[in-house]
């Protein structure tokens, strides 16, 4: 296997891992922003409105 092919697959793996992590964060953020009970819990703890979080 030549160096170019090796580095290409490595960067693809890194990119895929980064994309997976980004997807997970996006899903978590999406879940949290759509979870009104979570928002209310945070609101009570921080005494702030959900708009400002």
mmCIF file of the N, C-alpha and C atoms, coordinates in Angstrom:
data_MODEL
# 
_entry.id   MODEL 
# 
loop_
_atom_site.group_PDB 
_atom_site.id 
_atom_site.type_symbol 
_atom_site.label_atom_id 
_atom_site.label_alt_id 
_atom_site.label_comp_id 
_atom_site.label_asym_id 
_atom_site.label_entity_id 
_atom_site.label_seq_id 
_atom_site.pdbx_PDB_ins_code 
_atom_site.Cartn_x 
_atom_site.Cartn_y 
_atom_site.Cartn_z 
_atom_site.occupancy 
_atom_site.B_iso_or_equiv 
_atom_site.pdbx_formal_charge 
_atom_site.auth_seq_id 
_atom_site.auth_comp_id 
_atom_site.auth_asym_id 
_atom_site.auth_atom_id 
_atom_site.pdbx_PDB_model_num 
ATOM 1   N N  . UNK A 1 1  ? 0.843   -1.188 0.000  1.00 0.00 ? 1  UNK A N  1 
ATOM 2   C CA . UNK A 1 1  ? 0.000   0.000  0.000  1.00 0.00 ? 1  UNK A CA 1 
ATOM 3   C C  . UNK A 1 1  ? 0.886   1.248  0.000  1.00 0.00 ? 1  UNK A C  1 
ATOM 4   N N  . UNK A 1 2  ? 0.618   2.158  -0.910 1.00 0.00 ? 2  UNK A N  1 
ATOM 5   C CA . UNK A 1 2  ? 1.465   3.349  -0.968 1.00 0.00 ? 2  UNK A CA 1 
ATOM 6   C C  . UNK A 1 2  ? 1.024   4.412  0.029  1.00 0.00 ? 2  UNK A C  1 
ATOM 7   N N  . UNK A 1 3  ? 1.892   5.388  0.230  1.00 0.00 ? 3  UNK A N  1 
ATOM 8   C CA . UNK A 1 3  ? 1.656   6.390  1.279  1.00 0.00 ? 3  UNK A CA 1 
ATOM 9   C C  . UNK A 1 3  ? 0.393   7.210  1.013  1.00 0.00 ? 3  UNK A C  1 
ATOM 10  N N  . UNK A 1 4  ? 0.163   7.582  -0.241 1.00 0.00 ? 4  UNK A N  1 
ATOM 11  C CA . UNK A 1 4  ? -1.000  8.410  -0.573 1.00 0.00 ? 4  UNK A CA 1 
ATOM 12  C C  . UNK A 1 4  ? -2.297  7.705  -0.209 1.00 0.00 ? 4  UNK A C  1 
ATOM 13  N N  . UNK A 1 5  ? -2.377  6.425  -0.534 1.00 0.00 ? 5  UNK A N  1 
ATOM 14  C CA . UNK A 1 5  ? -3.589  5.665  -0.221 1.00 0.00 ? 5  UNK A CA 1 
ATOM 15  C C  . UNK A 1 5  ? -3.778  5.564  1.287  1.00 0.00 ? 5  UNK A C  1 
ATOM 16  N N  . UNK A 1 6  ? -2.669  5.360  1.997  1.00 0.00 ? 6  UNK A N  1 
ATOM 17  C CA . UNK A 1 6  ? -2.741  5.238  3.456  1.00 0.00 ? 6  UNK A CA 1 
ATOM 18  C C  . UNK A 1 6  ? -3.209  6.546  4.088  1.00 0.00 ? 6  UNK A C  1 
ATOM 19  N N  . UNK A 1 7  ? -2.623  7.651  3.658  1.00 0.00 ? 7  UNK A N  1 
ATOM 20  C CA . UNK A 1 7  ? -2.994  8.938  4.250  1.00 0.00 ? 7  UNK A CA 1 
ATOM 21  C C  . UNK A 1 7  ? -4.428  9.307  3.885  1.00 0.00 ? 7  UNK A C  1 
ATOM 22  N N  . UNK A 1 8  ? -4.865  8.912  2.693  1.00 0.00 ? 8  UNK A N  1 
ATOM 23  C CA . UNK A 1 8  ? -6.230  9.210  2.273  1.00 0.00 ? 8  UNK A CA 1 
ATOM 24  C C  . UNK A 1 8  ? -7.235  8.486  3.159  1.00 0.00 ? 8  UNK A C  1 
ATOM 25  N N  . UNK A 1 9  ? -6.988  7.192  3.406  1.00 0.00 ? 9  UNK A N  1 
ATOM 26  C CA . UNK A 1 9  ? -7.923  6.433  4.235  1.00 0.00 ? 9  UNK A CA 1 
ATOM 27  C C  . UNK A 1 9  ? -7.899  6.938  5.678  1.00 0.00 ? 9  UNK A C  1 
ATOM 28  N N  . UNK A 1 10 ? -6.730  7.361  6.148  1.00 0.00 ? 10 UNK A N  1 
ATOM 29  C CA . UNK A 1 10 ? -6.636  7.901  7.506  1.00 0.00 ? 10 UNK A CA 1 
ATOM 30  C C  . UNK A 1 10 ? -7.443  9.182  7.636  1.00 0.00 ? 10 UNK A C  1 
ATOM 31  N N  . UNK A 1 11 ? -7.287  10.077 6.672  1.00 0.00 ? 11 UNK A N  1 
ATOM 32  C CA . UNK A 1 11 ? -8.034  11.333 6.743  1.00 0.00 ? 11 UNK A CA 1 
ATOM 33  C C  . UNK A 1 11 ? -9.528  11.084 6.580  1.00 0.00 ? 11 UNK A C  1 
ATOM 34  N N  . UNK A 1 12 ? -9.899  10.089 5.789  1.00 0.00 ? 12 UNK A N  1 
ATOM 35  C CA . UNK A 1 12 ? -11.313 9.735  5.654  1.00 0.00 ? 12 UNK A CA 1 
ATOM 36  C C  . UNK A 1 12 ? -11.866 9.249  6.986  1.00 0.00 ? 12 UNK A C  1 
ATOM 37  N N  . UNK A 1 13 ? -11.085 8.405  7.683  1.00 0.00 ? 13 UNK A N  1 
ATOM 38  C CA . UNK A 1 13 ? -11.513 7.906  8.992  1.00 0.00 ? 13 UNK A CA 1 
ATOM 39  C C  . UNK A 1 13 ? -11.675 9.050  9.987  1.00 0.00 ? 13 UNK A C  1 
ATOM 40  N N  . UNK A 1 14 ? -10.709 9.949  10.001 1.00 0.00 ? 14 UNK A N  1 
ATOM 41  C CA . UNK A 1 14 ? -10.767 11.093 10.913 1.00 0.00 ? 14 UNK A CA 1 
ATOM 42  C C  . UNK A 1 14 ? -11.987 11.946 10.598 1.00 0.00 ? 14 UNK A C  1 
ATOM 43  N N  . UNK A 1 15 ? -12.208 12.181 9.308  1.00 0.00 ? 15 UNK A N  1 
ATOM 44  C CA . UNK A 1 15 ? -13.362 12.982 8.898  1.00 0.00 ? 15 UNK A CA 1 
ATOM 45  C C  . UNK A 1 15 ? -14.658 12.303 9.311  1.00 0.00 ? 15 UNK A C  1 
ATOM 46  N N  . UNK A 1 16 ? -14.718 10.979 9.122  1.00 0.00 ? 16 UNK A N  1 
ATOM 47  C CA . UNK A 1 16 ? -15.924 10.227 9.479  1.00 0.00 ? 16 UNK A CA 1 
ATOM 48  C C  . UNK A 1 16 ? -16.171 10.303 10.982 1.00 0.00 ? 16 UNK A C  1 
ATOM 49  N N  . UNK A 1 17 ? -15.115 10.143 11.774 1.00 0.00 ? 17 UNK A N  1 
ATOM 50  C CA . UNK A 1 17 ? -15.250 10.221 13.232 1.00 0.00 ? 17 UNK A CA 1 
ATOM 51  C C  . UNK A 1 17 ? -15.728 11.608 13.652 1.00 0.00 ? 17 UNK A C  1 
ATOM 52  N N  . UNK A 1 18 ? -15.157 12.626 13.042 1.00 0.00 ? 18 UNK A N  1 
ATOM 53  C CA . UNK A 1 18 ? -15.558 13.998 13.361 1.00 0.00 ? 18 UNK A CA 1 
ATOM 54  C C  . UNK A 1 18 ? -17.015 14.222 12.982 1.00 0.00 ? 18 UNK A C  1 
ATOM 55  N N  . UNK A 1 19 ? -17.407 13.697 11.822 1.00 0.00 ? 19 UNK A N  1 
ATOM 56  C CA . UNK A 1 19 ? -18.789 13.843 11.365 1.00 0.00 ? 19 UNK A CA 1 
ATOM 57  C C  . UNK A 1 19 ? -19.738 13.108 12.294 1.00 0.00 ? 19 UNK A C  1 
ATOM 58  N N  . UNK A 1 20 ? -19.352 11.905 12.724 1.00 0.00 ? 20 UNK A N  1 
ATOM 59  C CA . UNK A 1 20 ? -20.179 11.133 13.655 1.00 0.00 ? 20 UNK A CA 1 
ATOM 60  C C  . UNK A 1 20 ? -20.353 11.893 14.966 1.00 0.00 ? 20 UNK A C  1 
ATOM 61  N N  . UNK A 1 21 ? -19.263 12.456 15.474 1.00 0.00 ? 21 UNK A N  1 
ATOM 62  C CA . UNK A 1 21 ? -19.334 13.217 16.723 1.00 0.00 ? 21 UNK A CA 1 
ATOM 63  C C  . UNK A 1 21 ? -20.225 14.436 16.551 1.00 0.00 ? 21 UNK A C  1 
ATOM 64  N N  . UNK A 1 22 ? -20.086 15.105 15.402 1.00 0.00 ? 22 UNK A N  1 
ATOM 65  C CA . UNK A 1 22 ? -20.916 16.275 15.127 1.00 0.00 ? 22 UNK A CA 1 
ATOM 66  C C  . UNK A 1 22 ? -22.385 15.866 15.067 1.00 0.00 ? 22 UNK A C  1 
ATOM 67  N N  . UNK A 1 23 ? -22.676 14.744 14.406 1.00 0.00 ? 23 UNK A N  1 
ATOM 68  C CA . UNK A 1 23 ? -24.048 14.228 14.323 1.00 0.00 ? 23 UNK A CA 1 
ATOM 69  C C  . UNK A 1 23 ? -24.606 13.957 15.708 1.00 0.00 ? 23 UNK A C  1 
ATOM 70  N N  . UNK A 1 24 ? -23.796 13.334 16.561 1.00 0.00 ? 24 UNK A N  1 
ATOM 71  C CA . UNK A 1 24 ? -24.241 13.012 17.916 1.00 0.00 ? 24 UNK A CA 1 
ATOM 72  C C  . UNK A 1 24 ? -24.556 14.289 18.687 1.00 0.00 ? 24 UNK A C  1 
ATOM 73  N N  . UNK A 1 25 ? -23.685 15.285 18.563 1.00 0.00 ? 25 UNK A N  1 
ATOM 74  C CA . UNK A 1 25 ? -23.915 16.556 19.248 1.00 0.00 ? 25 UNK A CA 1 
ATOM 75  C C  . UNK A 1 25 ? -25.171 17.226 18.719 1.00 0.00 ? 25 UNK A C  1 
ATOM 76  N N  . UNK A 1 26 ? -25.329 17.172 17.385 1.00 0.00 ? 26 UNK A N  1 
ATOM 77  C CA . UNK A 1 26 ? -26.489 17.802 16.764 1.00 0.00 ? 26 UNK A CA 1 
ATOM 78  C C  . UNK A 1 26 ? -27.770 17.138 17.238 1.00 0.00 ? 26 UNK A C  1 
ATOM 79  N N  . UNK A 1 27 ? -27.750 15.793 17.306 1.00 0.00 ? 27 UNK A N  1 
ATOM 80  C CA . UNK A 1 27 ? -28.917 15.050 17.787 1.00 0.00 ? 27 UNK A CA 1 
ATOM 81  C C  . UNK A 1 27 ? -29.205 15.379 19.245 1.00 0.00 ? 27 UNK A C  1 
ATOM 82  N N  . UNK A 1 28 ? -28.154 15.446 20.050 1.00 0.00 ? 28 UNK A N  1 
ATOM 83  C CA . UNK A 1 28 ? -28.325 15.764 21.468 1.00 0.00 ? 28 UNK A CA 1 
ATOM 84  C C  . UNK A 1 28 ? -28.882 17.172 21.627 1.00 0.00 ? 28 UNK A C  1 
ATOM 85  N N  . UNK A 1 29 ? -28.336 18.114 20.882 1.00 0.00 ? 29 UNK A N  1 
ATOM 86  C CA . UNK A 1 29 ? -28.809 19.497 20.944 1.00 0.00 ? 29 UNK A CA 1 
ATOM 87  C C  . UNK A 1 29 ? -30.262 19.580 20.487 1.00 0.00 ? 29 UNK A C  1 
ATOM 88  N N  . UNK A 1 30 ? -30.570 18.874 19.402 1.00 0.00 ? 30 UNK A N  1 
ATOM 89  C CA . UNK A 1 30 ? -31.925 18.844 18.859 1.00 0.00 ? 30 UNK A CA 1 
ATOM 90  C C  . UNK A 1 30 ? -32.886 18.280 19.896 1.00 0.00 ? 30 UNK A C  1 
ATOM 91  N N  . UNK A 1 31 ? -32.470 17.203 20.553 1.00 0.00 ? 31 UNK A N  1 
ATOM 92  C CA . UNK A 1 31 ? -33.303 16.576 21.586 1.00 0.00 ? 31 UNK A CA 1 
ATOM 93  C C  . UNK A 1 31 ? -33.528 17.544 22.743 1.00 0.00 ? 31 UNK A C  1 
ATOM 94  N N  . UNK A 1 32 ? -32.458 18.192 23.183 1.00 0.00 ? 32 UNK A N  1 
ATOM 95  C CA . UNK A 1 32 ? -32.557 19.089 24.335 1.00 0.00 ? 32 UNK A CA 1 
ATOM 96  C C  . UNK A 1 32 ? -33.418 20.308 24.025 1.00 0.00 ? 32 UNK A C  1 
ATOM 97  N N  . UNK A 1 33 ? -33.256 20.847 22.828 1.00 0.00 ? 33 UNK A N  1 
ATOM 98  C CA . UNK A 1 33 ? -34.011 22.051 22.489 1.00 0.00 ? 33 UNK A CA 1 
ATOM 99  C C  . UNK A 1 33 ? -35.480 21.726 22.266 1.00 0.00 ? 33 UNK A C  1 
ATOM 100 N N  . UNK A 1 34 ? -35.781 20.473 21.950 1.00 0.00 ? 34 UNK A N  1 
ATOM 101 C CA . UNK A 1 34 ? -37.173 20.086 21.745 1.00 0.00 ? 34 UNK A CA 1 
ATOM 102 C C  . UNK A 1 34 ? -37.797 19.440 22.970 1.00 0.00 ? 34 UNK A C  1 
ATOM 103 N N  . UNK A 1 35 ? -37.003 19.272 24.016 1.00 0.00 ? 35 UNK A N  1 
ATOM 104 C CA . UNK A 1 35 ? -37.520 18.639 25.218 1.00 0.00 ? 35 UNK A CA 1 
ATOM 105 C C  . UNK A 1 35 ? -37.958 19.723 26.197 1.00 0.00 ? 35 UNK A C  1 
ATOM 106 N N  . UNK A 1 36 ? -39.257 19.982 26.236 1.00 0.00 ? 36 UNK A N  1 
ATOM 107 C CA . UNK A 1 36 ? -39.759 21.073 27.077 1.00 0.00 ? 36 UNK A CA 1 
ATOM 108 C C  . UNK A 1 36 ? -39.531 20.790 28.553 1.00 0.00 ? 36 UNK A C  1 
ATOM 109 N N  . UNK A 1 37 ? -39.617 19.525 28.952 1.00 0.00 ? 37 UNK A N  1 
ATOM 110 C CA . UNK A 1 37 ? -39.404 19.202 30.368 1.00 0.00 ? 37 UNK A CA 1 
ATOM 111 C C  . UNK A 1 37 ? -37.962 19.497 30.770 1.00 0.00 ? 37 UNK A C  1 
ATOM 112 N N  . UNK A 1 38 ? -37.014 19.194 29.875 1.00 0.00 ? 38 UNK A N  1 
ATOM 113 C CA . UNK A 1 38 ? -35.611 19.524 30.143 1.00 0.00 ? 38 UNK A CA 1 
ATOM 114 C C  . UNK A 1 38 ? -35.459 21.039 30.268 1.00 0.00 ? 38 UNK A C  1 
ATOM 115 N N  . UNK A 1 39 ? -36.078 21.738 29.356 1.00 0.00 ? 39 UNK A N  1 
ATOM 116 C CA . UNK A 1 39 ? -35.999 23.193 29.349 1.00 0.00 ? 39 UNK A CA 1 
ATOM 117 C C  . UNK A 1 39 ? -36.556 23.764 30.644 1.00 0.00 ? 39 UNK A C  1 
ATOM 118 N N  . UNK A 1 40 ? -37.681 23.235 31.092 1.00 0.00 ? 40 UNK A N  1 
ATOM 119 C CA . UNK A 1 40 ? -38.290 23.716 32.333 1.00 0.00 ? 40 UNK A CA 1 
ATOM 120 C C  . UNK A 1 40 ? -37.412 23.404 33.537 1.00 0.00 ? 40 UNK A C  1 
ATOM 121 N N  . UNK A 1 41 ? -36.779 22.237 33.520 1.00 0.00 ? 41 UNK A N  1 
ATOM 122 C CA . UNK A 1 41 ? -35.877 21.858 34.611 1.00 0.00 ? 41 UNK A CA 1 
ATOM 123 C C  . UNK A 1 41 ? -34.715 22.840 34.689 1.00 0.00 ? 41 UNK A C  1 
ATOM 124 N N  . UNK A 1 42 ? -34.117 23.126 33.552 1.00 0.00 ? 42 UNK A N  1 
ATOM 125 C CA . UNK A 1 42 ? -33.000 24.071 33.500 1.00 0.00 ? 42 UNK A CA 1 
ATOM 126 C C  . UNK A 1 42 ? -33.476 25.457 33.923 1.00 0.00 ? 42 UNK A C  1 
ATOM 127 N N  . UNK A 1 43 ? -34.666 25.806 33.462 1.00 0.00 ? 43 UNK A N  1 
ATOM 128 C CA . UNK A 1 43 ? -35.245 27.102 33.804 1.00 0.00 ? 43 UNK A CA 1 
ATOM 129 C C  . UNK A 1 43 ? -35.355 27.261 35.314 1.00 0.00 ? 43 UNK A C  1 
ATOM 130 N N  . UNK A 1 44 ? -35.828 26.227 35.979 1.00 0.00 ? 44 UNK A N  1 
ATOM 131 C CA . UNK A 1 44 ? -35.980 26.283 37.435 1.00 0.00 ? 44 UNK A CA 1 
ATOM 132 C C  . UNK A 1 44 ? -34.622 26.380 38.122 1.00 0.00 ? 44 UNK A C  1 
ATOM 133 N N  . UNK A 1 45 ? -33.665 25.578 37.636 1.00 0.00 ? 45 UNK A N  1 
ATOM 134 C CA . UNK A 1 45 ? -32.341 25.559 38.266 1.00 0.00 ? 45 UNK A CA 1 
ATOM 135 C C  . UNK A 1 45 ? -31.613 26.883 38.061 1.00 0.00 ? 45 UNK A C  1 
ATOM 136 N N  . UNK A 1 46 ? -31.656 27.383 36.844 1.00 0.00 ? 46 UNK A N  1 
ATOM 137 C CA . UNK A 1 46 ? -30.896 28.587 36.523 1.00 0.00 ? 46 UNK A CA 1 
ATOM 138 C C  . UNK A 1 46 ? -31.719 29.858 36.665 1.00 0.00 ? 46 UNK A C  1 
ATOM 139 N N  . UNK A 1 47 ? -33.029 29.691 36.833 1.00 0.00 ? 47 UNK A N  1 
ATOM 140 C CA . UNK A 1 47 ? -33.951 30.832 36.927 1.00 0.00 ? 47 UNK A CA 1 
ATOM 141 C C  . UNK A 1 47 ? -33.805 31.760 35.725 1.00 0.00 ? 47 UNK A C  1 
ATOM 142 N N  . UNK A 1 48 ? -33.725 31.141 34.552 1.00 0.00 ? 48 UNK A N  1 
ATOM 143 C CA . UNK A 1 48 ? -33.653 31.914 33.313 1.00 0.00 ? 48 UNK A CA 1 
ATOM 144 C C  . UNK A 1 48 ? -34.706 31.390 32.354 1.00 0.00 ? 48 UNK A C  1 
ATOM 145 N N  . UNK A 1 49 ? -34.970 32.142 31.327 1.00 0.00 ? 49 UNK A N  1 
ATOM 146 C CA . UNK A 1 49 ? -35.932 31.678 30.333 1.00 0.00 ? 49 UNK A CA 1 
ATOM 147 C C  . UNK A 1 49 ? -35.236 30.781 29.324 1.00 0.00 ? 49 UNK A C  1 
ATOM 148 N N  . UNK A 1 50 ? -35.991 29.930 28.691 1.00 0.00 ? 50 UNK A N  1 
ATOM 149 C CA . UNK A 1 50 ? -35.427 29.000 27.710 1.00 0.00 ? 50 UNK A CA 1 
ATOM 150 C C  . UNK A 1 50 ? -34.873 29.743 26.499 1.00 0.00 ? 50 UNK A C  1 
ATOM 151 N N  . UNK A 1 51 ? -35.401 30.918 26.244 1.00 0.00 ? 51 UNK A N  1 
ATOM 152 C CA . UNK A 1 51 ? -34.954 31.691 25.091 1.00 0.00 ? 51 UNK A CA 1 
ATOM 153 C C  . UNK A 1 51 ? -33.480 32.064 25.221 1.00 0.00 ? 51 UNK A C  1 
ATOM 154 N N  . UNK A 1 52 ? -33.040 32.299 26.461 1.00 0.00 ? 52 UNK A N  1 
ATOM 155 C CA . UNK A 1 52 ? -31.677 32.778 26.676 1.00 0.00 ? 52 UNK A CA 1 
ATOM 156 C C  . UNK A 1 52 ? -30.646 31.669 26.808 1.00 0.00 ? 52 UNK A C  1 
ATOM 157 N N  . UNK A 1 53 ? -31.089 30.428 26.891 1.00 0.00 ? 53 UNK A N  1 
ATOM 158 C CA . UNK A 1 53 ? -30.139 29.344 27.132 1.00 0.00 ? 53 UNK A CA 1 
ATOM 159 C C  . UNK A 1 53 ? -29.327 29.027 25.897 1.00 0.00 ? 53 UNK A C  1 
# 
